[in-house]
């Protein structure tokens, strides 16, 4: 979808503004709360029957379920729903929205916090690999309750569903997405009803709301057992970051409405229902506490509904990974990735092949390596708690720097939440050798890529800035020389903006002169800026005339601005500028030429061993990334040339 000049921001493109709350709230049930909503499939099961089974003594059940209820309320209800959703960046949320908000307030504390947020972004990729694997696997395991003969087929069926899910990504989810909300609503109504039925049978489980039961539960356990229990309870809040990440797609009010009206009551009832089942003393069927709540004739329909719900939850994580990647590329944190827009009508319907392949291979590998949702639960939690802790730290700094909170108030509010996050993170560190290393390894790889890419980009900009080039004034003198004019219009991409006659021209312009000994009749220096803001509402472009002569032609500087949530369609924007006669060239794109540079990076003699290693890694990333002309939407209608020149990196 092309953007003409002047089109920007969620007021025109975003799905939130101008739409009623109820449809958005319905959509949020699937996309926003899908991951949290499928946690009842395995969370309480892991708590009571995991690595250290707790038994079903009444005090243990009330304490364990009470811990689940209060962690869910504190982390999701208080922290994310009431506090974190306030931190929107022009309506957008997520790790990079918080990263951008903090970036406007420079300082050492902010620098450390934003670095932590970059690592947290890597953890989100780890979560994006684990969630489809554990969610689909847990749902398919329910078929073992229908017939034990199906148990050998659980892993193959899970792999088949994952393969189909990831294969469908290239076709987009616009049509399938309309069912996400209804599926989510059906799921939450079903689990709420199941839980309520068991609560009515054993109403004494309602005593779990008394927080003293949870405190006594933890006190009665040894330190290690208490940490193991907290690690299991972490599974209850997996997917919390989706509330914040999807803020721009659904809006604060619809997300809060969905939570308080449907999601929170349904989850509480389901968890209480599982506690009531344990209090009843009935045997757990097939090792699945959740499916034991279901009457036997309804097990198969419930398995099918659970499978649909887990696919929706997995789709939300996959789409979130696509969106996260494109934002990171726009912020120059990751290499350029090929992005396929799967819908002409809906913004945000994208497919990123490289990310899709990585997530698929990771999810399949986890299913094969762990084999069951209970064993795979050991790999879950570390990514979730790491992101939650980093978000809390970022929110505390933002509250002080941007919202004007006093340090005392920020410490009081976020300090309590920080204690909860630290407790959950510490408990999940016990899983490090049992599978917790998986998201940590993914995060380290992503963080290394980010650091390498930023280093390489900075090194290129530094070397280009140090190259001796002529000024715009000197360029004008060359145009006046005999045979110094080339009779056409050329656009030269300029990494740094040009605004006056005494500014240096881009290095590519110098190379152009040295090769052809001519200057185009109409020359446009084009600079594209991608801001740390999601959308550009004003001044999409700025045109600065530098030279205008009826005989020698023109030299003009054009600066385009895009937000990190926007598609930088440079070619269409230039056509619009030309059509408005803001630049003195033919508005027909085939009558002008865009000239871009491609540096051939070479190590300078002064570059040490570590620098050469980093340069080799950076060059590997460049070879396997998309090209800048494709990312900026160049070369579709306008003829494009690429000038390769050597650049020694020191």
C-alpha positions in Angstrom: 0.0 0.0 0.0 1.5 3.3 -1.0 1.4 6.4 1.1 1.0 9.7 -0.6 2.4 12.8 0.9 0.5 14.0 4.0 -0.8 10.6 4.9 0.5 9.6 8.3 -0.4 8.5 11.7 -3.1 6.4 13.3 -5.7 9.0 12.8 -5.8 8.0 9.2 -4.4 4.5 9.0 -4.6 2.9 12.4 -7.4 0.6 13.3 -8.1 2.1 16.7 -9.3 5.6 16.1 -12.8 6.1 14.6 -13.9 2.5 15.4 -16.3 1.5 18.2 -14.9 -0.1 21.4 -16.9 -3.4 21.3 -15.6 -4.8 18.0 -12.0 -4.0 19.1 -12.6 -5.5 22.5 -13.9 -8.7 20.8 -10.8 -8.8 18.5 -8.6 -8.4 21.6 -9.9 -11.6 23.1 -8.1 -13.6 20.6 -5.0 -11.6 19.6 -4.2 -9.8 22.9 -5.2 -12.4 25.4 -4.7 -15.6 23.4 -1.4 -16.6 25.2 -2.7 -15.7 28.7 -6.0 -17.4 27.9 -4.4 -20.8 27.1 -2.2 -20.9 30.2 -4.9 -22.9 32.1 -4.0 -25.8 29.9 -0.7 -26.4 31.6 0.0 -23.8 34.4 -1.8 -25.3 37.4 -0.8 -28.8 36.2 2.8 -27.8 36.4 2.3 -26.3 39.8 0.8 -29.4 41.4 2.2 -32.2 39.3 5.4 -30.8 37.9 9.0 -31.4 38.9 8.1 -31.4 42.6 4.5 -32.6 43.1 2.7 -30.8 45.9 -0.2 -33.2 46.6 -3.8 -32.1 47.0 -4.1 -31.4 50.8 -6.7 -28.6 51.3 -4.2 -26.1 52.7 -1.8 -26.8 49.8 -4.6 -26.4 47.2 -5.9 -23.2 48.7 -2.4 -21.7 49.0 -1.4 -22.7 45.5 -4.5 -21.5 43.8 -4.4 -18.3 46.0 -0.9 -17.7 44.7 -2.1 -18.1 41.1 -5.0 -15.7 41.7 -2.9 -12.9 43.3 0.0 -13.1 40.9 -2.4 -12.9 38.0 -4.1 -9.9 39.6 -0.9 -8.1 40.5 1.1 -8.6 37.4 -1.6 -8.4 34.7 -4.4 -6.5 36.3 -2.4 -3.9 38.3 0.9 -3.6 36.5 0.0 -4.0 32.8 -3.7 -3.1 32.6 -3.6 -0.1 35.0 0.0 1.2 34.7 1.9 0.0 31.6 -0.8 0.7 29.1 -0.5 4.4 30.1 3.0 4.5 28.5 1.9 4.8 24.8 4.1 6.4 22.1 1.5 8.2 19.9 -0.9 5.3 20.6 1.7 2.6 20.1 3.0 0.2 22.8 5.6 -2.5 23.2 9.3 -2.8 24.0 10.3 -0.5 21.2 7.7 2.1 22.0 9.1 2.2 25.6 12.6 2.3 24.1 11.7 5.3 22.0 10.0 7.1 24.8 13.0 6.7 27.1 15.4 7.7 24.2 13.9 11.3 24.4 15.4 11.7 27.9 19.2 11.1 27.6 21.3 10.1 30.6 23.3 7.2 31.9 20.3 5.6 33.7 18.2 5.8 30.5 21.1 4.4 28.4 21.4 1.4 30.7 17.6 0.9 30.7 17.3 1.1 26.9 20.2 -1.5 26.6 18.2 -3.8 28.9 15.1 -3.2 26.7 17.1 -4.4 23.6 18.0 -7.6 25.5 14.3 -7.9 26.5 13.4 -7.7 22.8 15.6 -10.7 22.2 13.7 -12.6 25.0 10.5 -11.9 23.2 11.8 -13.8 20.2 12.5 -16.7 22.6 8.9 -16.5 23.8 7.7 -16.4 20.2 9.5 -19.8 19.6 8.3 -21.5 22.8 4.6 -20.3 22.8 3.5 -22.1 19.6 5.3 -25.2 20.6 3.9 -25.5 24.2 0.4 -24.2 23.4 -0.3 -26.5 20.5 1.4 -29.5 22.2 -0.7 -29.0 25.4 -3.9 -28.8 23.4 -3.2 -31.9 21.3 -2.2 -33.9 24.4 -5.9 -33.7 25.3 -6.6 -36.2 22.6 -4.9 -38.8 24.8 -7.9 -38.6 27.1 -10.2 -39.6 24.2 -8.2 -42.8 23.6 -4.9 -43.9 24.9 -4.1 -45.3 21.4 -3.7 -41.7 20.2 -0.7 -41.0 22.5 2.0 -42.0 20.0 0.5 -39.6 17.5 0.6 -36.5 19.8 4.0 -35.3 18.6 3.5 -35.9 14.9 0.1 -34.2 15.0 1.6 -31.2 16.8 4.4 -31.0 14.2 1.8 -31.1 11.4 -0.3 -28.3 13.0 2.8 -26.2 13.5 3.9 -26.8 9.9 0.5 -25.8 8.6 0.4 -22.7 10.9 3.8 -21.4 9.7 3.2 -22.3 6.1 0.0 -20.2 6.0 1.8 -17.1 7.1 2.8 -16.2 3.6 -0.8 -15.9 2.6 -1.6 -13.4 5.4 -4.2 -13.7 8.2 -6.7 -11.0 7.1 -9.5 -13.6 6.4 -8.6 -15.9 9.2 -8.2 -13.0 11.6 -12.0 -12.2 11.6 -12.4 -15.5 13.5 -9.8 -14.8 16.2 -12.2 -12.7 18.4 -15.1 -15.2 18.3 -12.8 -18.1 18.9 -11.3 -16.2 21.9 -14.8 -15.4 23.2 -15.9 -19.0 22.9 -12.8 -20.2 24.7 -13.1 -17.9 27.6 -16.8 -18.6 28.0 -16.0 -22.3 27.9 -13.2 -22.3 30.5 -15.2 -19.9 32.8 -18.2 -22.2 32.6 -16.1 -25.3 33.4 -14.5 -23.6 36.3 -17.8 -22.2 37.7 -19.4 -25.7 37.6 -16.6 -27.1 39.8 -16.6 -24.0 42.1 -20.4 -24.6 42.7 -19.6 -28.2 43.7 -16.8 -27.2 46.1 -17.4 -23.6 47.1 -14.8 -23.8 49.9 -12.2 -23.1 47.2 -13.3 -19.5 47.3 -11.2 -19.1 50.4 -8.2 -18.9 48.1 -9.0 -15.2 47.7 -7.6 -14.8 51.2 -3.9 -13.8 50.6 -2.9 -15.4 53.9 -3.4 -18.9 52.3 -0.8 -18.0 49.6 1.7 -16.7 52.2 1.3 -19.7 54.4 1.7 -21.9 51.4 5.1 -20.4 50.6 6.2 -20.4 54.2 5.4 -24.1 54.6 7.7 -24.9 51.6 11.5 -24.9 51.8 13.3 -22.2 49.9 13.9 -24.3 46.8 10.4 -25.7 46.8 9.0 -22.2 47.1 11.0 -21.1 44.1 9.9 -24.1 42.1 6.3 -23.2 42.9 6.8 -19.6 41.8 8.4 -20.7 38.6 5.3 -22.8 37.8 3.0 -19.9 38.7 4.9 -17.7 36.2 3.2 -19.7 33.5 -0.1 -18.0 34.5 1.1 -14.6 33.2 2.8 -15.7 30.0 1.8 -13.4 27.2 1.4 -10.3 29.5 3.7 -8.3 27.2 1.1 -8.8 24.4 -1.2 -6.4 26.2 1.3 -3.6 25.8 2.6 -4.7 22.3 -0.9 -4.7 20.8 -1.9 -1.3 22.3 -1.6 0.3 18.9 -3.8 -2.3 17.2 -6.7 -2.3 19.7 -6.4 0.7 22.0 -6.3 1.1 25.8 -10.1 1.1 26.4 -10.9 -2.1 24.4 -8.1 -4.0 26.0 -9.1 -3.0 29.5 -12.8 -3.8 28.7 -11.9 -7.3 27.4 -9.8 -8.0 30.5 -12.2 -6.9 33.2 -15.4 -8.0 31.5 -14.4 -11.4 30.1 -10.7 -12.5 30.5 -10.1 -11.9 34.1 -13.4 -13.5 35.4 -13.0 -16.5 33.1 -9.4 -17.2 34.1 -10.1 -16.8 37.8 -13.1 -19.1 37.6 -11.0 -21.7 35.6 -8.1 -21.6 38.1 -10.6 -21.8 41.0 -12.3 -24.7 39.2 -9.1 -26.6 38.9 -8.5 -26.1 42.7 -12.0 -27.3 43.4 -11.4 -30.4 41.3 -8.3 -31.1 43.4 -10.3 -30.6 46.6 -12.9 -33.1 45.4 -10.3 -35.9 45.5 -11.2 -37.2 42.1 -8.4 -38.7 40.0 -6.7 -36.6 37.3 -7.4 -38.2 34.0 -4.5 -38.7 31.6 -2.2 -36.4 33.6 -4.1 -33.3 32.5 -5.8 -31.4 35.3 -7.5 -29.0 32.9 -9.2 -31.7 30.7 -10.2 -33.5 33.9 -12.6 -30.7 34.5 -14.4 -31.5 31.3 -17.3 -34.1 31.3 -16.2 -37.1 29.3 -18.7 -36.7 26.4 -17.4 -33.1 25.9 -13.6 -33.9 25.9 -13.3 -34.2 22.1 -15.1 -30.9 21.4 -13.1 -29.2 24.1 -9.8 -30.5 22.7 -10.8 -29.1 19.3 -11.7 -25.7 20.8 -8.4 -25.7 22.8 -6.5 -26.5 19.6 -8.2 -23.6 17.8 -7.5 -21.3 20.8 -3.8 -22.3 20.9 -3.5 -21.7 17.2 -4.9 -18.2 17.7 -2.5 -17.6 20.5 0.4 -18.8 18.5 -0.7 -16.7 15.5 -0.7 -13.6 17.8 2.9 -14.4 18.9 4.1 -14.9 15.3 2.4 -11.7 14.0 3.9 -9.9 17.0 7.4 -11.2 16.1 6.9 -9.9 12.5 5.8 -6.5 13.8 8.7 -6.4 16.3 11.2 -7.1 13.6 10.0 -4.4 11.2 10.1 -1.9 14.1 13.6 -2.9 14.9 14.7 -2.5 11.3 13.1 0.9 11.1 15.0 1.9 14.2 18.2 0.6 12.6 18.6 -2.0 15.3 18.4 -5.0 12.9 19.5 -5.6 9.3 17.0 -4.9 6.6 14.6 -7.9 6.4 12.5 -8.7 3.4 8.9 -7.8 4.3 5.9 -9.0 2.3 2.6 -7.1 2.7 -0.1 -9.7 2.5 -3.1 -7.2 2.4 -3.7 -4.2 0.2 -6.3 -2.8 2.5 -5.1 -3.5 6.1 -2.0 -1.9 7.5 0.1 -4.3 9.6 -0.7 -7.4 7.6 2.9 -8.5 6.9 4.9 -11.6 6.5 8.7 -11.7 7.2 10.1 -14.9 5.7 13.4 -15.0 7.6 11.6 -14.6 11.0 9.0 -17.1 10.0 11.6 -19.7 9.2 13.5 -19.1 12.4 10.4 -19.4 14.6 9.2 -22.5 12.8 12.6 -24.3 13.1 12.8 -23.3 16.7 9.3 -24.5 17.6 9.7 -27.8 15.8 13.1 -28.4 17.5 11.6 -27.7 20.9 8.7 -30.2 20.3 11.1 -32.9 19.2 13.6 -32.2 22.0 11.1 -32.0 24.9 8.2 -34.2 23.7 5.5 -33.0 26.2 4.1 -29.7 27.4 5.1 -30.5 31.0 8.8 -31.0 30.1 8.6 -28.0 27.8 7.3 -25.8 30.6 10.8 -25.9 32.0 11.9 -23.8 29.0 9.1 -21.3 29.6 9.1 -18.5 32.1 12.6 -17.1 31.9 11.8 -15.0 28.8 8.5 -13.9 30.3 10.0 -12.8 33.6 13.0 -11.1 32.0 10.7 -9.0 29.8 8.4 -8.2 32.8 11.3 -7.1 35.0 12.8 -4.9 32.2 9.4 -3.3 31.5 9.0 -2.5 35.2 12.5 -0.8 35.3 11.7 1.1 32.1 8.4 2.3 33.5 10.0 3.5 36.7 12.5 5.6 34.8 9.8 6.9 32.5 7.6 7.9 35.3 10.4 10.0 36.9 11.8 11.4 33.6 8.6 12.0 31.6 5.6 11.9 33.9 7.1 14.1 36.6 6.7 11.5 39.4 8.9 12.0 42.5 11.5 9.3 43.1 9.7 8.3 46.3 6.4 7.8 44.5 8.0 5.8 41.7 9.9 3.6 44.1 6.8 3.0 46.2 4.6 2.0 43.2 7.1 0.2 41.0 9.3 -1.1 43.8 6.5 -3.4 44.9 6.0 -4.7 41.4 9.8 -5.0 41.1 9.9 -7.3 44.1 7.3 -9.6 42.5 9.2 -9.6 39.2 12.5 -10.4 40.9 10.9 -13.2 42.8 9.5 -14.7 39.6 12.7 -14.2 37.7 14.8 -15.8 40.5 12.5 -18.8 40.6 12.8 -19.3 36.9 16.6 -19.3 37.0 16.3 -22.7 38.6 15.1 -23.9 35.1 18.2 -22.6 33.4 19.8 -26.0 32.9 16.4 -27.8 32.2 15.5 -25.7 29.2 15.5 -22.1 30.5 18.7 -21.6 28.5 16.6 -21.7 25.2 15.1 -18.2 25.4 18.3 -16.9 27.0 20.4 -18.2 24.1 17.9 -16.7 21.6 18.1 -13.3 23.4 21.9 -13.4 23.4 22.0 -14.1 19.7 19.5 -11.3 18.9 21.4 -8.9 21.2 24.7 -9.8 19.5 23.1 -9.1 16.1 21.8 -5.7 17.3 25.1 -4.7 18.7 27.0 -5.8 15.6 24.6 -4.1 13.3 24.7 -0.8 15.2 28.5 -0.9 15.3 28.8 -1.5 11.6 26.3 1.2 10.7 28.1 3.7 12.9 31.5 2.7 11.4 30.2 3.3 7.9 28.7 6.7 8.8 32.0 7.7 10.4 34.1 6.7 7.4 31.7 8.4 4.9 31.8 11.6 7.0 35.6 11.6 6.9 35.8 11.3 3.1 36.9 14.5 1.3 34.1 15.8 -0.8 33.1 19.0 -2.4 30.6 21.5 -1.1 27.3 22.3 -2.8 28.8 25.7 -3.8 31.7 23.9 -5.5 29.2 21.6 -7.2 27.5 24.7 -8.7 30.8 25.9 -10.2 31.2 22.5 -11.9 27.8 22.7 -13.4 28.9 26.0 -15.1 31.8 24.3 -16.9 31.5 23.6 -20.6 29.9 20.2 -21.1 29.4 19.9 -17.4 25.7 19.3 -17.5 24.0 15.9 -18.0 20.6 16.4 -19.5 18.4 14.5 -17.0 17.2 14.5 -13.5 18.9 12.3 -10.9 18.0 11.6 -7.3 21.0 10.8 -5.1 20.5 9.2 -1.7 22.2 11.2 1.0 22.8 9.6 4.4 23.2 13.1 6.0 20.9 16.0 5.3 22.1 18.9 3.1 20.7 22.3 3.9 23.1 25.0 2.7 25.6 25.9 0.0 28.5 25.2 2.3 27.4 21.7 3.3 29.3 18.8 1.8 27.6 16.9 -0.9 27.1 13.1 -0.4 30.1 11.0 -1.2 28.1 9.3 -3.9 27.8 12.6 -5.7 31.6 13.1 -5.6 32.1 9.6 -7.0 29.5 10.4 -9.7 31.4 13.5 -10.8 34.8 11.6 -10.8 33.3 8.9 -13.0 31.2 10.9 -15.5 32.7 14.4 -15.3 29.2 15.8 -15.6 26.5 17.0 -13.1 22.8 16.2 -13.7 20.7 19.2 -14.9 18.3 18.6 -12.0 19.9 17.1 -8.9 18.0 16.1 -5.8 19.8 15.1 -2.6 17.3 12.8 -0.8 17.6 12.0 2.9 15.2 9.5 4.5 14.8 9.7 8.3 13.0 7.0 10.3 12.1 8.6 13.6 11.8 7.1 17.1 8.1 7.9 16.8 5.5 5.5 15.4 3.9 8.0 13.0 4.6 11.3 11.4 1.6 13.7 11.7 3.2 16.9 10.4 5.9 17.9 7.9 6.2 14.6 6.0 8.8 16.2 3.8 11.0 19.3 3.7 12.3 20.7 0.4 15.3 23.1 0.5 16.3 24.8 -2.8 20.1 25.1 -3.0 20.7 26.2 -6.6 18.2 27.4 -9.1 19.4 28.7 -12.5 17.3 28.8 -15.7 20.3 27.5 -17.7 22.2 25.4 -15.2 19.2 23.7 -13.7 18.6 23.1 -10.0 20.1 21.4 -6.9 17.5 20.6 -4.3 17.7 18.9 -0.9 14.6 16.8 0.1 14.3 15.3 3.6 11.6 12.6 4.1 10.4 11.6 7.5 8.7 8.3 8.5 7.8 6.8 11.8 9.0 3.3 12.8 5.4 1.9 12.4 5.1 3.2 8.8 6.1 1.8 5.5 8.8 4.0 4.0 7.5 4.2 0.5 9.9 6.8 -0.8 9.2 6.4 -4.5 5.4 7.2 -4.1 6.2 10.2 -1.8 8.7 11.6 -4.4 6.0 11.3 -7.1 3.6 13.3 -4.9 6.2 16.0 -4.3 7.0 16.3 -8.0 3.3 16.4 -8.8 2.9 19.4 -6.4 5.9 21.0 -8.2 7.8 21.2 -5.0 10.8 20.0 -6.9 11.6 21.1 -10.5 11.5 17.7 -12.2 9.0 15.9 -14.4 6.5 14.2 -12.1 6.6 11.1 -14.4 8.8 8.6 -12.5 10.3 7.0 -15.6 11.9 10.4 -16.6 14.2 10.5 -13.7 16.8 8.2 -12.1 17.6 7.2 -8.5 21.2 6.7 -7.6 22.1 4.7 -4.5 25.4 3.6 -3.0 26.6 0.1 -2.0 29.8 0.1 0.0 32.3 -2.7 -0.4 33.7 -2.9 3.1 37.4 -3.6 3.6 39.4 -3.7 6.8 41.9 -0.9 7.3 45.4 -1.8 8.3 44.8 -0.3 11.7 41.8 -2.5 12.4 42.6 -5.0 15.2 41.7 -8.7 15.4 38.4 -8.0 17.3 37.5 -5.3 14.9 38.1 -7.6 11.9 35.9 -10.2 13.5 33.1 -7.7 14.1 33.5 -6.5 10.5 33.2 -10.1 9.2 30.1 -10.6 11.2 28.6 -7.3 10.0 29.4 -8.2 6.4 27.7 -11.6 6.9 24.6 -9.8 8.2 24.6 -7.4 5.2 24.9 -10.3 2.7 21.9 -12.0 4.2 19.7 -8.9 4.6 17.4 -7.1 2.2 18.7 -4.2 0.1 18.0 -0.6 1.2 16.4 0.3 -2.2 13.8 -2.5 -1.7 13.2 -1.5 1.9 12.5 2.1 0.9 10.3 1.1 -2.0 12.7 2.1 -4.8 13.1 0.7 -8.3 9.5 -0.3 -9.0 8.6 2.6 -11.4 11.8 4.7 -11.3 15.0 3.5 -13.0 17.5 2.7 -10.3 21.3 2.4 -10.4 23.6 1.1 -7.7 27.1 2.4 -7.4 29.6 0.1 -5.6 32.7 1.7 -4.1 35.3 0.5 -1.7 35.2 1.8 1.9 38.0 1.0 4.4 36.7 0.5 7.9 39.1 1.5 10.7 
